[in-house]
Amino acid sequence: MIPGLNPRKMAQAMKRMGIQQTEIEAKEVIIKLEDKELVFQNPQVSRVNMMGQETFQIIGNPEERSLSTAPEISEDDIKTVMDQTQCSEEEAKTAIEEAEGDLAQAILNLKK
């Protein structure tokens, strides 16, 4: 809000201009970027509709989380690829990484 401005008058002025603002009770907001996420815990979120166009305003302190680029590989996945291709554990793990976690593709690549 603008200091010294009556909130009721501000709401009336916004209504005359066709601006509608509603508060959203959000617990968490996540903004995904290419290499990281911005996570807002218990943010103050407002939805503003101005002449049919909606925008959202987020107020809070974001926490940055980096995104892991390597897929998580479970022991079961490695064992499945090893059983299907008769390869070593290291070969199976490498094939799964190269196939970006796609087990079927990893098995096909090892059988070639």
Rosetta blueprint (number, residue, H / E / L):
1 M L
2 I L
3 P L
4 G L
5 L L
6 N L
7 P H
8 R H
9 K H
10 M H
11 A H
12 Q H
13 A H
14 M H
15 K H
16 R H
17 M L
18 G L
19 I E
20 Q E
21 Q E
22 T E
23 E E
24 I E
25 E L
26 A L
27 K L
28 E E
29 V E
30 I E
31 I E
32 K E
33 L L
34 E L
35 D L
36 K E
37 E E
38 L E
39 V E
40 F E
41 Q E
42 N L
43 P L
44 Q E
45 V E
46 S E
47 R E
48 V E
49 N E
50 M E
51 M L
52 G L
53 Q E
54 E E
55 T E
56 F E
57 Q E
58 I E
59 I E
60 G L
61 N L
62 P E
63 E E
64 E E
65 R E
66 S E
67 L L
68 S L
69 T L
70 A L
71 P L
72 E L
73 I L
74 S L
75 E H
76 D H
77 D H
78 I H
79 K H
80 T H
81 V H
82 M H
83 D H
84 Q H
85 T H
86 Q L
87 C L
88 S L
89 E H
90 E H
91 E H
92 A H
93 K H
94 T H
95 A H
96 I H
97 E H
98 E H
99 A L
100 E L
101 G L
102 D L
103 L H
104 A H
105 Q H
106 A H
107 I H
108 L H
109 N H
110 L H
111 K H
112 K L
